[in-house]
């Protein structure tokens, strides 16, 4: 089963569009009326939707680490620093992860882009 992605509010629209053109299952926080949620609630929302959260927000890394340390389950986080990876590279790597991976591959894990 492919990995479904959940884009936080900091992700450029071009990444979401690029993934959709490639038939990747993507839901944005804005589309889910979750743009105003705090990071812990956003990660809960993505997990509830059985989607891996993609973010370029450093604060989400801290939340994911807190959950890993505390044994609190979450669907997974994929992180890319805004200045260290291009939009095209994000689209490429996220498409690869979404189509070749399984949801259990990222459960309770943080994956950093570029691959």
MOPAC internal coordinates of N, CA, C and O (Angstrom, degrees):
PM7 1SCF
backbone

  N    0.0000 0     0.00 0     0.00 0    0    0    0
  C    1.4406 1     0.00 0     0.00 0    1    0    0
  C    1.5255 1   108.51 1     0.00 0    2    1    0
  O    1.2310 1   119.97 1   -50.08 1    3    2    1
  N    1.3215 1   117.67 1   129.92 1    3    2    1
  C    1.4695 1   120.75 1  -179.61 1    5    3    2
  C    1.5287 1   111.52 1   -64.11 1    6    5    3
  O    1.2310 1   121.24 1   -18.43 1    7    6    5
  N    1.3084 1   115.24 1   161.57 1    7    6    5
  C    1.4577 1   121.73 1   177.85 1    9    7    6
  C    1.5317 1   108.59 1   -88.62 1   10    9    7
  O    1.2310 1   120.58 1   -53.43 1   11   10    9
  N    1.3284 1   116.50 1   126.57 1   11   10    9
  C    1.4610 1   122.14 1   175.57 1   13   11   10
  C    1.5258 1   107.73 1   -89.62 1   14   13   11
  O    1.2310 1   120.76 1   -41.43 1   15   14   13
  N    1.3158 1   116.15 1   138.57 1   15   14   13
  C    1.4569 1   121.71 1  -176.19 1   17   15   14
  C    1.5242 1   112.22 1  -108.12 1   18   17   15
  O    1.2310 1   121.46 1   -31.08 1   19   18   17
  N    1.3251 1   114.80 1   148.92 1   19   18   17
  C    1.4671 1   122.82 1   176.47 1   21   19   18
  C    1.5200 1   106.26 1  -125.63 1   22   21   19
  O    1.2310 1   120.34 1   -60.44 1   23   22   21
  N    1.3305 1   116.95 1   119.56 1   23   22   21
  C    1.4626 1   121.77 1  -175.93 1   25   23   22
  C    1.5239 1   110.24 1   -95.74 1   26   25   23
  O    1.2310 1   120.69 1   -53.16 1   27   26   25
  N    1.3313 1   116.28 1   126.84 1   27   26   25
  C    1.4643 1   117.45 1   177.25 1   29   27   26
  C    1.5280 1   109.51 1   -75.54 1   30   29   27
  O    1.2310 1   120.95 1    -6.95 1   31   30   29
  N    1.3151 1   115.79 1   173.05 1   31   30   29
  C    1.4632 1   121.08 1  -173.19 1   33   31   30
  C    1.5186 1   113.95 1   -68.00 1   34   33   31
  O    1.2310 1   119.34 1   167.59 1   35   34   33
  N    1.3294 1   118.87 1   -12.41 1   35   34   33
  C    1.4583 1   121.97 1  -178.07 1   37   35   34
  C    1.5410 1   113.23 1   -89.96 1   38   37   35
  O    1.2310 1   120.33 1   174.55 1   39   38   37
  N    1.3115 1   116.98 1    -5.45 1   39   38   37
  C    1.4677 1   120.61 1  -175.96 1   41   39   38
  C    1.5387 1   110.21 1   -81.08 1   42   41   39
  O    1.2310 1   120.25 1   -50.94 1   43   42   41
  N    1.3290 1   117.14 1   129.06 1   43   42   41
  C    1.4677 1   119.10 1   178.38 1   45   43   42
  C    1.5356 1   111.92 1   -60.16 1   46   45   43
  O    1.2310 1   121.77 1   -39.48 1   47   46   45
  N    1.3075 1   114.22 1   140.52 1   47   46   45
  C    1.4761 1   121.45 1  -179.26 1   49   47   46
  C    1.5357 1   111.71 1   -56.51 1   50   49   47
  O    1.2310 1   120.34 1   147.37 1   51   50   49
  N    1.3233 1   116.96 1   -32.63 1   51   50   49
  C    1.4697 1   120.71 1  -178.68 1   53   51   50
  C    1.5312 1   111.55 1   -60.11 1   54   53   51
  O    1.2310 1   119.94 1   147.58 1   55   54   53
  N    1.3199 1   117.71 1   -32.42 1   55   54   53
  C    1.4642 1   120.50 1   178.50 1   57   55   54
  C    1.5231 1   109.67 1   -68.46 1   58   57   55
  O    1.2310 1   120.55 1   134.08 1   59   58   57
  N    1.3169 1   116.54 1   -45.92 1   59   58   57
  C    1.4618 1   120.90 1   179.19 1   61   59   58
  C    1.5235 1   110.83 1   -61.10 1   62   61   59
  O    1.2310 1   120.33 1   134.29 1   63   62   61
  N    1.3168 1   116.98 1   -45.71 1   63   62   61
  C    1.4685 1   120.93 1   179.61 1   65   63   62
  C    1.5230 1   110.35 1   -62.86 1   66   65   63
  O    1.2310 1   120.30 1   135.24 1   67   66   65
  N    1.3263 1   117.03 1   -44.76 1   67   66   65
  C    1.4633 1   120.46 1   179.42 1   69   67   66
  C    1.5165 1   112.31 1   -59.03 1   70   69   67
  O    1.2310 1   120.39 1   142.01 1   71   70   69
  N    1.3138 1   116.87 1   -37.99 1   71   70   69
  C    1.4691 1   120.37 1   178.48 1   73   71   70
  C    1.5193 1   111.63 1   -71.37 1   74   73   71
  O    1.2310 1   120.67 1   139.12 1   75   74   73
  N    1.3064 1   116.33 1   -40.88 1   75   74   73
  C    1.4758 1   119.29 1   179.81 1   77   75   74
  C    1.5223 1   111.99 1   -64.88 1   78   77   75
  O    1.2310 1   120.59 1   143.15 1   79   78   77
  N    1.3210 1   116.48 1   -36.85 1   79   78   77
  C    1.4680 1   120.01 1   176.37 1   81   79   78
  C    1.5282 1   110.12 1   -60.42 1   82   81   79
  O    1.2310 1   120.81 1   151.12 1   83   82   81
  N    1.3244 1   116.05 1   -28.88 1   83   82   81
  C    1.4688 1   122.22 1   179.82 1   85   83   82
  C    1.5363 1   112.03 1   -94.94 1   86   85   83
  O    1.2310 1   120.72 1  -165.88 1   87   86   85
  N    1.3370 1   116.23 1    14.12 1   87   86   85
  C    1.4736 1   122.85 1   176.65 1   89   87   86
  C    1.5278 1   114.70 1    62.48 1   90   89   87
  O    1.2310 1   120.71 1  -147.43 1   91   90   89
  N    1.3307 1   116.24 1    32.57 1   91   90   89
  C    1.4633 1   120.97 1   174.37 1   93   91   90
  C    1.5297 1   107.59 1   -87.58 1   94   93   91
  O    1.2310 1   120.47 1   -42.91 1   95   94   93
  N    1.3297 1   116.70 1   137.09 1   95   94   93
  C    1.4608 1   122.84 1   179.58 1   97   95   94
  C    1.5263 1   109.25 1   -74.56 1   98   97   95
  O    1.2310 1   120.61 1   -70.94 1   99   98   97
  N    1.3385 1   116.45 1   109.06 1   99   98   97
  C    1.4612 1   122.74 1  -175.69 1  101   99   98
  C    1.5251 1   109.66 1  -130.05 1  102  101   99
  O    1.2310 1   120.97 1   -44.53 1  103  102  101
  N    1.3256 1   115.76 1   135.47 1  103  102  101
  C    1.4591 1   122.56 1   172.10 1  105  103  102
  C    1.5230 1   106.72 1  -128.29 1  106  105  103
  O    1.2310 1   120.06 1   -47.56 1  107  106  105
  N    1.3232 1   117.48 1   132.44 1  107  106  105
  C    1.4609 1   120.23 1   178.75 1  109  107  106
  C    1.5289 1   110.03 1   -96.42 1  110  109  107
  O    1.2310 1   121.39 1   -23.84 1  111  110  109
  N    1.3231 1   114.94 1   156.16 1  111  110  109
  C    1.4627 1   120.10 1   176.36 1  113  111  110
  C    1.5242 1   110.17 1   -59.70 1  114  113  111
  O    1.2310 1   120.17 1   142.55 1  115  114  113
  N    1.3275 1   117.28 1   -37.45 1  115  114  113
  C    1.4696 1   120.61 1   179.36 1  117  115  114
  C    1.5277 1   110.85 1   -63.35 1  118  117  115
  O    1.2310 1   120.11 1   135.80 1  119  118  117
  N    1.3126 1   117.40 1   -44.20 1  119  118  117
  C    1.4730 1   121.16 1   179.29 1  121  119  118
  C    1.5297 1   111.74 1   -64.50 1  122  121  119
  O    1.2310 1   121.01 1   153.14 1  123  122  121
  N    1.3137 1   115.68 1   -26.86 1  123  122  121
  C    1.4623 1   122.11 1  -178.35 1  125  123  122
  C    1.5363 1   111.71 1   -95.71 1  126  125  123
  O    1.2310 1   120.63 1  -168.68 1  127  126  125
  N    1.3434 1   116.40 1    11.32 1  127  126  125
  C    1.4706 1   122.42 1  -178.22 1  129  127  126
  C    1.5246 1   112.01 1    53.00 1  130  129  127
  O    1.2310 1   120.66 1  -140.20 1  131  130  129
  N    1.3239 1   116.34 1    39.80 1  131  130  129
  C    1.4624 1   121.48 1  -176.36 1  133  131  130
  C    1.5303 1   112.62 1  -122.53 1  134  133  131
  O    1.2310 1   119.68 1  -165.76 1  135  134  133
  N    1.3147 1   118.22 1    14.24 1  135  134  133
  C    1.4575 1   121.40 1  -176.49 1  137  135  134
  C    1.5184 1   113.76 1   -62.02 1  138  137  135
  O    1.2310 1   120.27 1   151.56 1  139  138  137
  N    1.3102 1   117.09 1   -28.44 1  139  138  137
  C    1.4633 1   120.46 1  -176.23 1  141  139  138
  C    1.5238 1   113.07 1   -91.48 1  142  141  139
  O    1.2310 1   120.05 1  -179.51 1  143  142  141
  N    1.3260 1   117.50 1     0.49 1  143  142  141
  C    1.4589 1   120.06 1  -177.74 1  145  143  142
  C    1.5291 1   111.15 1   -70.83 1  146  145  143
  O    1.2310 1   121.08 1   -34.18 1  147  146  145
  N    1.3218 1   115.54 1   145.82 1  147  146  145
  C    1.4624 1   121.62 1   172.69 1  149  147  146
  C    1.5284 1   108.55 1   -68.38 1  150  149  147
  O    1.2310 1   120.49 1   -21.09 1  151  150  149
  N    1.3287 1   116.67 1   158.91 1  151  150  149
  C    1.4640 1   121.05 1  -176.06 1  153  151  150
  C    1.5357 1   113.93 1   -52.72 1  154  153  151
  O    1.2310 1   118.73 1   133.02 1  155  154  153
  N    1.3292 1   120.03 1   -46.98 1  155  154  153
  C    1.4696 1   118.93 1   179.40 1  157  155  154
  C    1.5315 1   112.29 1   -59.98 1  158  157  155
  O    1.2310 1   120.90 1   139.77 1  159  158  157
  N    1.3353 1   115.88 1   -40.23 1  159  158  157
  C    1.4633 1   119.97 1  -179.81 1  161  159  158
  C    1.5282 1   111.32 1   -70.06 1  162  161  159
  O    1.2310 1   120.45 1   144.43 1  163  162  161
  N    1.3227 1   116.75 1   -35.57 1  163  162  161
  C    1.4599 1   120.45 1   178.51 1  165  163  162
  C    1.5308 1   110.42 1   -66.36 1  166  165  163
  O    1.2310 1   120.40 1   138.40 1  167  166  165
  N    1.3084 1   116.84 1   -41.60 1  167  166  165
  C    1.4627 1   120.31 1   177.85 1  169  167  166
  C    1.5313 1   110.42 1   -65.89 1  170  169  167
  O    1.2310 1   120.43 1   141.77 1  171  170  169
  N    1.3195 1   116.79 1   -38.23 1  171  170  169
  C    1.4729 1   120.16 1   174.70 1  173  171  170
  C    1.5222 1   110.69 1   -62.32 1  174  173  171
  O    1.2310 1   120.83 1   137.34 1  175  174  173
  N    1.3363 1   116.02 1   -42.66 1  175  174  173
  C    1.4709 1   121.13 1  -178.68 1  177  175  174
  C    1.5272 1   110.64 1   -62.18 1  178  177  175
  O    1.2310 1   120.43 1   133.77 1  179  178  177
  N    1.3219 1   116.79 1   -46.23 1  179  178  177
  C    1.4649 1   120.72 1   178.62 1  181  179  178
  C    1.5313 1   110.28 1   -61.26 1  182  181  179
  O    1.2310 1   120.61 1   136.45 1  183  182  181
  N    1.3175 1   116.44 1   -43.55 1  183  182  181
  C    1.4703 1   120.56 1  -179.85 1  185  183  182
  C    1.5197 1   111.21 1   -64.86 1  186  185  183
  O    1.2310 1   120.29 1   139.34 1  187  186  185
  N    1.3215 1   117.05 1   -40.66 1  187  186  185
  C    1.4626 1   121.81 1   177.34 1  189  187  186
  C    1.5206 1   110.76 1   -59.87 1  190  189  187
  O    1.2310 1   120.86 1   144.16 1  191  190  189
  N    1.3209 1   115.96 1   -35.84 1  191  190  189
  C    1.4730 1   121.76 1   179.28 1  193  191  190
  C    1.5296 1   112.08 1   -83.35 1  194  193  191
  O    1.2310 1   120.86 1  -178.72 1  195  194  193
  N    1.3353 1   115.97 1     1.28 1  195  194  193
  C    1.4750 1   122.53 1  -178.06 1  197  195  194
  C    1.5237 1   111.66 1    58.69 1  198  197  195
  O    1.2310 1   121.91 1  -134.08 1  199  198  197
  N    1.3334 1   113.95 1    45.92 1  199  198  197
  C    1.4583 1   121.43 1  -179.21 1  201  199  198
  C    1.5238 1   109.72 1  -127.86 1  202  201  199
  O    1.2310 1   121.13 1   -35.86 1  203  202  201
  N    1.3061 1   115.45 1   144.14 1  203  202  201
  C    1.4612 1   121.70 1   175.59 1  205  203  202
  C    1.5192 1   107.10 1   -82.85 1  206  205  203
  O    1.2310 1   120.76 1   -48.17 1  207  206  205
  N    1.3227 1   116.16 1   131.83 1  207  206  205
  C    1.4610 1   121.86 1  -177.56 1  209  207  206
  C    1.5235 1   110.15 1   -83.93 1  210  209  207
  O    1.2310 1   120.75 1   -55.06 1  211  210  209
  N    1.3282 1   116.17 1   124.94 1  211  210  209
  C    1.4594 1   121.25 1   172.72 1  213  211  210
  C    1.5211 1   107.51 1  -101.82 1  214  213  211
  O    1.2310 1   120.88 1   -49.13 1  215  214  213
  N    1.3339 1   115.92 1   130.87 1  215  214  213
  C    1.4560 1   120.49 1  -176.74 1  217  215  214
  C    1.5122 1   111.60 1  -144.48 1  218  217  215
  O    1.2310 1   121.86 1   -24.36 1  219  218  217
  N    1.3097 1   114.04 1   155.64 1  219  218  217
  C    1.4549 1   121.95 1   170.80 1  221  219  218
  C    1.5303 1   108.97 1  -121.26 1  222  221  219
  O    1.2310 1   120.94 1  -157.87 1  223  222  221
  N    1.3149 1   115.81 1    22.13 1  223  222  221
  C    1.4595 1   124.44 1  -177.23 1  225  223  222
  C    1.5320 1   109.42 1  -104.34 1  226  225  223
  O    1.2310 1   120.69 1   -62.05 1  227  226  225
  N    1.3253 1   116.28 1   117.95 1  227  226  225
  C    1.4674 1   121.20 1  -178.94 1  229  227  226
  C    1.5229 1   112.90 1   -59.23 1  230  229  227
  O    1.2310 1   119.95 1   147.77 1  231  230  229
  N    1.3228 1   117.71 1   -32.23 1  231  230  229
  C    1.4636 1   120.87 1  -178.77 1  233  231  230
  C    1.5293 1   112.19 1   -63.12 1  234  233  231
  O    1.2310 1   120.41 1   149.82 1  235  234  233
  N    1.3161 1   116.81 1   -30.18 1  235  234  233
  C    1.4645 1   119.02 1   177.98 1  237  235  234
  C    1.5200 1   111.83 1   -69.02 1  238  237  235
  O    1.2310 1   120.52 1   152.22 1  239  238  237
  N    1.3213 1   116.62 1   -27.78 1  239  238  237
  C    1.4644 1   119.69 1   174.98 1  241  239  238
  C    1.5240 1   110.29 1   -63.62 1  242  241  239
  O    1.2310 1   120.77 1   138.45 1  243  242  241
  N    1.3194 1   116.13 1   -41.55 1  243  242  241
  C    1.4702 1   120.50 1   179.07 1  245  243  242
  C    1.5233 1   110.37 1   -63.98 1  246  245  243
  O    1.2310 1   120.24 1   139.21 1  247  246  245
  N    1.3260 1   117.16 1   -40.79 1  247  246  245
  C    1.4628 1   120.50 1   179.27 1  249  247  246
  C    1.5289 1   110.87 1   -65.87 1  250  249  247
  O    1.2310 1   120.24 1   136.90 1  251  250  249
  N    1.3170 1   117.14 1   -43.10 1  251  250  249
  C    1.4635 1   120.12 1   178.38 1  253  251  250
  C    1.5308 1   110.63 1   -62.89 1  254  253  251
  O    1.2310 1   120.04 1   138.57 1  255  254  253
  N    1.3215 1   117.53 1   -41.43 1  255  254  253
  C    1.4639 1   121.76 1   178.22 1  257  255  254
  C    1.5265 1   110.98 1   -62.64 1  258  257  255
  O    1.2310 1   120.73 1   137.87 1  259  258  257
  N    1.3246 1   116.21 1   -42.13 1  259  258  257
  C    1.4639 1   121.01 1   178.17 1  261  259  258
  C    1.5274 1   110.29 1   -59.60 1  262  261  259
  O    1.2310 1   120.77 1   138.97 1  263  262  261
  N    1.3169 1   116.13 1   -41.03 1  263  262  261
  C    1.4626 1   120.16 1   179.78 1  265  263  262
  C    1.5247 1   111.80 1   -69.77 1  266  265  263
  O    1.2310 1   120.58 1   140.08 1  267  266  265
  N    1.3147 1   116.50 1   -39.92 1  267  266  265
  C    1.4650 1   119.20 1   177.58 1  269  267  266
  C    1.5209 1   110.40 1   -61.49 1  270  269  267
  O    1.2310 1   120.58 1   133.62 1  271  270  269
  N    1.3183 1   116.49 1   -46.38 1  271  270  269
  C    1.4612 1   121.82 1  -179.69 1  273  271  270
  C    1.5232 1   111.48 1   -63.56 1  274  273  271
  O    1.2310 1   120.70 1   140.70 1  275  274  273
  N    1.3283 1   116.27 1   -39.30 1  275  274  273
  C    1.4626 1   121.03 1  -177.64 1  277  275  274
  C    1.5149 1   114.97 1   -87.55 1  278  277  275
  O    1.2310 1   120.37 1   179.31 1  279  278  277
  N    1.3259 1   116.90 1    -0.69 1  279  278  277
  C    1.4565 1   120.23 1  -179.19 1  281  279  278
  C    1.5200 1   113.47 1    68.69 1  282  281  279
  O    1.2310 1   120.51 1  -152.12 1  283  282  281
  N    1.3304 1   116.64 1    27.88 1  283  282  281
  C    1.4686 1   121.97 1   179.32 1  285  283  282
  C    1.5263 1   107.99 1   -91.96 1  286  285  283
  O    1.2310 1   119.66 1   -61.33 1  287  286  285
  N    1.3191 1   118.25 1   118.67 1  287  286  285
  C    1.4681 1   120.49 1  -174.93 1  289  287  286
  C    1.5353 1   113.37 1   -69.71 1  290  289  287
  O    1.2310 1   121.60 1   -32.08 1  291  290  289
  N    1.3307 1   114.55 1   147.92 1  291  290  289
  C    1.4652 1   122.16 1   173.47 1  293  291  290
  C    1.5234 1   107.79 1  -153.79 1  294  293  291
  O    1.2310 1   120.88 1   -19.77 1  295  294  293
  N    1.3322 1   115.92 1   160.23 1  295  294  293
  C    1.4691 1   120.76 1  -173.68 1  297  295  294
  C    1.5237 1   113.46 1   -71.56 1  298  297  295
  O    1.2310 1   120.29 1   159.22 1  299  298  297
  N    1.3224 1   117.05 1   -20.78 1  299  298  297
  C    1.4645 1   120.64 1   179.78 1  301  299  298
  C    1.5140 1   110.88 1   127.66 1  302  301  299
  O    1.2310 1   121.42 1   -23.19 1  303  302  301
  N    1.3290 1   114.90 1   156.81 1  303  302  301
  C    1.4583 1   122.25 1   178.26 1  305  303  302
  C    1.5185 1   108.25 1  -132.55 1  306  305  303
  O    1.2310 1   121.15 1   -44.33 1  307  306  305
  N    1.3201 1   115.40 1   135.67 1  307  306  305
  C    1.4585 1   122.23 1   169.73 1  309  307  306
  C    1.5191 1   105.30 1  -114.13 1  310  309  307
  O    1.2310 1   120.87 1   -50.26 1  311  310  309
  N    1.3267 1   115.94 1   129.74 1  311  310  309
  C    1.4641 1   121.00 1  -175.52 1  313  311  310
  C    1.5245 1   110.65 1  -124.70 1  314  313  311
  O    1.2310 1   121.31 1   -41.29 1  315  314  313
  N    1.3243 1   115.10 1   138.71 1  315  314  313
  C    1.4652 1   121.62 1   173.15 1  317  315  314
  C    1.5176 1   108.21 1  -137.28 1  318  317  315
  O    1.2310 1   120.14 1   -53.52 1  319  318  317
  N    1.3206 1   117.34 1   126.48 1  319  318  317
  C    1.4626 1   121.25 1   176.88 1  321  319  318
  C    1.5254 1   108.29 1   -68.22 1  322  321  319
  O    1.2310 1   120.66 1   -44.45 1  323  322  321
  N    1.3272 1   116.33 1   135.55 1  323  322  321
  C    1.4672 1   121.41 1  -175.49 1  325  323  322
  C    1.5230 1   113.83 1   -59.62 1  326  325  323
  O    1.2310 1   120.39 1   148.41 1  327  326  325
  N    1.3212 1   116.85 1   -31.59 1  327  326  325
  C    1.4614 1   119.69 1  -175.59 1  329  327  326
  C    1.5235 1   113.49 1   -98.42 1  330  329  327
  O    1.2310 1   119.70 1   174.47 1  331  330  329
  N    1.3087 1   118.18 1    -5.53 1  331  330  329
  C    1.4650 1   120.14 1  -174.22 1  333  331  330
  C    1.5164 1   114.79 1  -109.18 1  334  333  331
  O    1.2310 1   120.52 1   174.98 1  335  334  333
  N    1.3351 1   116.61 1    -5.02 1  335  334  333
  C    1.4614 1   118.73 1   179.60 1  337  335  334
  C    1.5294 1   108.34 1  -144.24 1  338  337  335
  O    1.2310 1   120.90 1   -44.15 1  339  338  337
  N    1.3165 1   115.88 1   135.85 1  339  338  337
  C    1.4637 1   120.51 1  -177.50 1  341  339  338
  C    1.5293 1   111.20 1   -77.29 1  342  341  339
  O    1.2310 1   121.40 1   -15.71 1  343  342  341
  N    1.3072 1   114.93 1   164.29 1  343  342  341
  C    1.4688 1   120.12 1   176.29 1  345  343  342
  C    1.5207 1   109.81 1   -60.15 1  346  345  343
  O    1.2310 1   120.17 1   135.19 1  347  346  345
  N    1.3079 1   117.27 1   -44.81 1  347  346  345
  C    1.4656 1   120.61 1   179.80 1  349  347  346
  C    1.5187 1   112.71 1   -60.45 1  350  349  347
  O    1.2310 1   120.63 1   138.35 1  351  350  349
  N    1.3283 1   116.41 1   -41.65 1  351  350  349
  C    1.4665 1   119.98 1   178.37 1  353  351  350
  C    1.5252 1   110.68 1   -66.22 1  354  353  351
  O    1.2310 1   120.18 1   141.01 1  355  354  353
  N    1.3237 1   117.27 1   -38.99 1  355  354  353
  C    1.4745 1   120.19 1   176.75 1  357  355  354
  C    1.5224 1   110.65 1   -60.76 1  358  357  355
  O    1.2310 1   120.80 1   131.96 1  359  358  357
  N    1.3207 1   116.08 1   -48.04 1  359  358  357
  C    1.4695 1   120.01 1  -179.49 1  361  359  358
  C    1.5238 1   109.90 1   -59.62 1  362  361  359
  O    1.2310 1   120.26 1   133.01 1  363  362  361
  N    1.3162 1   117.12 1   -46.99 1  363  362  361
  C    1.4598 1   121.08 1  -179.42 1  365  363  362
  C    1.5276 1   111.73 1   -59.24 1  366  365  363
  O    1.2310 1   120.62 1   128.68 1  367  366  365
  N    1.3328 1   116.42 1   -51.32 1  367  366  365
  C    1.4648 1   120.42 1  -176.73 1  369  367  366
  C    1.5309 1   111.58 1   -67.43 1  370  369  367
  O    1.2310 1   120.21 1   139.13 1  371  370  369
  N    1.3336 1   117.21 1   -40.87 1  371  370  369
  C    1.4673 1   119.59 1   179.27 1  373  371  370
  C    1.5262 1   111.68 1   -65.77 1  374  373  371
  O    1.2310 1   120.32 1   141.77 1  375  374  373
  N    1.3227 1   116.99 1   -38.23 1  375  374  373
  C    1.4732 1   119.64 1   176.46 1  377  375  374
  C    1.5260 1   110.01 1   -62.20 1  378  377  375
  O    1.2310 1   120.44 1   135.85 1  379  378  377
  N    1.3016 1   116.76 1   -44.15 1  379  378  377
  C    1.4622 1   121.30 1   179.32 1  381  379  378
  C    1.5298 1   110.69 1   -60.63 1  382  381  379
  O    1.2310 1   120.46 1   132.33 1  383  382  381
  N    1.3169 1   116.72 1   -47.67 1  383  382  381
  C    1.4665 1   121.46 1  -179.98 1  385  383  382
  C    1.5254 1   110.60 1   -61.83 1  386  385  383
  O    1.2310 1   120.70 1   132.82 1  387  386  385
  N    1.3357 1   116.27 1   -47.18 1  387  386  385
  C    1.4635 1   120.80 1  -176.03 1  389  387  386
  C    1.5224 1   112.82 1   -65.43 1  390  389  387
  O    1.2310 1   120.11 1   142.36 1  391  390  389
  N    1.3144 1   117.39 1   -37.64 1  391  390  389
  C    1.4611 1   119.93 1  -175.36 1  393  391  390
  C    1.5285 1   113.60 1   -89.31 1  394  393  391
  O    1.2310 1   120.12 1   150.44 1  395  394  393
  N    1.3187 1   117.38 1   -29.56 1  395  394  393
  C    1.4612 1   119.86 1  -176.72 1  397  395  394
  C    1.5214 1   113.23 1   -97.98 1  398  397  395
  O    1.2310 1   120.70 1   161.44 1  399  398  397
  N    1.3219 1   116.26 1   -18.56 1  399  398  397
  C    1.4585 1   119.73 1  -176.09 1  401  399  398
  C    1.5146 1   113.55 1   -93.24 1  402  401  399
  O    1.2310 1   121.96 1    -5.74 1  403  402  401
  N    1.3119 1   113.86 1   174.26 1  403  402  401
  C    1.4657 1   123.65 1   174.74 1  405  403  402
  C    1.5248 1   107.50 1  -121.18 1  406  405  403
  O    1.2310 1   119.93 1   -31.37 1  407  406  405
  N    1.3342 1   117.73 1   148.63 1  407  406  405
  C    1.4671 1   119.57 1  -179.94 1  409  407  406
  C    1.5327 1   113.80 1   -51.82 1  410  409  407
  O    1.2310 1   119.73 1   142.35 1  411  410  409
  N    1.3154 1   118.13 1   -37.65 1  411  410  409
  C    1.4687 1   120.46 1  -179.90 1  413  411  410
  C    1.5252 1   112.88 1   -66.12 1  414  413  411
  O    1.2310 1   120.10 1   159.42 1  415  414  413
  N    1.3327 1   117.42 1   -20.58 1  415  414  413
  C    1.4644 1   120.67 1   178.98 1  417  415  414
  C    1.5276 1   111.64 1   -62.01 1  418  417  415
  O    1.2310 1   120.37 1   150.58 1  419  418  417
  N    1.3299 1   116.91 1   -29.42 1  419  418  417
  C    1.4605 1   120.28 1  -174.70 1  421  419  418
  C    1.5275 1   113.32 1  -112.90 1  422  421  419
  O    1.2310 1   119.59 1   176.78 1  423  422  421
  N    1.3004 1   118.39 1    -3.22 1  423  422  421
  C    1.4634 1   120.89 1  -178.62 1  425  423  422
  C    1.5345 1   109.93 1   -56.60 1  426  425  423
  O    1.2310 1   121.07 1   -53.67 1  427  426  425
  N    1.3260 1   115.55 1   126.33 1  427  426  425
  C    1.4688 1   123.92 1   179.25 1  429  427  426
  C    1.5295 1   113.27 1    62.41 1  430  429  427
  O    1.2310 1   120.60 1  -154.93 1  431  430  429
  N    1.3200 1   116.46 1    25.07 1  431  430  429
  C    1.4680 1   120.85 1  -178.81 1  433  431  430
  C    1.5150 1   111.11 1  -126.18 1  434  433  431
  O    1.2310 1   121.25 1   -18.15 1  435  434  433
  N    1.3218 1   115.21 1   161.85 1  435  434  433
  C    1.4583 1   122.54 1   172.76 1  437  435  434
  C    1.5214 1   106.61 1  -121.27 1  438  437  435
  O    1.2310 1   120.84 1   -50.75 1  439  438  437
  N    1.3151 1   116.00 1   129.25 1  439  438  437
  C    1.4503 1   122.64 1   178.67 1  441  439  438
  C    1.5210 1   107.96 1  -116.36 1  442  441  439
  O    1.2310 1   120.49 1   -45.89 1  443  442  441
  N    1.3317 1   116.67 1   134.11 1  443  442  441
  C    1.4493 1   121.90 1  -177.06 1  445  443  442
  C    1.5238 1   110.06 1  -104.86 1  446  445  443
  O    1.2310 1   121.10 1   -42.02 1  447  446  445
  N    1.3396 1   115.50 1   137.98 1  447  446  445
  C    1.4646 1   122.16 1   173.64 1  449  447  446
  C    1.5176 1   108.43 1  -103.91 1  450  449  447
  O    1.2310 1   119.36 1   -30.70 1  451  450  449
  N    1.3375 1   118.83 1   149.30 1  451  450  449
  C    1.4594 1   126.33 1     3.32 1  453  451  450
  C    1.5246 1   111.87 1   -75.99 1  454  453  451
  O    1.2310 1   122.18 1   -22.71 1  455  454  453
  N    1.3283 1   113.43 1   157.29 1  455  454  453
  C    1.4727 1   119.22 1   178.87 1  457  455  454
  C    1.5097 1   110.36 1   -67.09 1  458  457  455
  O    1.2310 1   120.10 1   180.00 1  459  458  457

